[in-house]
Amino acid sequence: MPMTFNKNQLEYRVTLDTDLNLFVVFDKQDESKVATGTTIENAVHELAKIA
């Protein structure tokens, strides 16, 4: 079940891809903006770059 978070005005949804062992974050306002990372923090940082 995805979880939704809010950090510095960036709302995002987090999932874990267990096949790849990566966290996947989606911009809650624009689901086409997606980023991945080995940690949630890393994935959110990558999403912030494109959001």
N, C-alpha and C positions, 0 to 999 in steps of 0.2 A: 504494500500500500504506500503510495507516494506521500511525502510530507511537504507542506508548504511553509516557507520561512520568509522573513523580511529582514534585510540587512542594508542599512544605508539607502533606503528608498528603493532598493532592488528586491522585488518579490520574486521568489523562485520556488520551483518544485524539485525535489531530490528523489532520485531512484538509484538503486544499486544494480549494476549489470553483473550478475554472479558468474556468467560465462567468461567475461573479460576481467572481472575483479576491478571495475572502475565505477566511480560515482558519476552519475549523469544529472546535470541540472538544466532545467528549462525555465526560461523567462516566463513568468506567469501572464504577462501582458501580451507576449508574442511568442507562442510555442515554437516558432521556426528558429528562434535563437536558442541554441543548445551548446553546452560545453561539457567536457569530461575531465576527470582528474583522479589521481590515486587517493586523494583525500577530499572531503567535502569542501574544505577551505580552498584547496587548489582548484577545484572545479568552479567554485563561486568566483574566484579571482579571474579565471579565464572567461567566465560569462560576463563579468563586469567590463572586460575589455571590449566585448562586442555589443553589449546592451546599450 
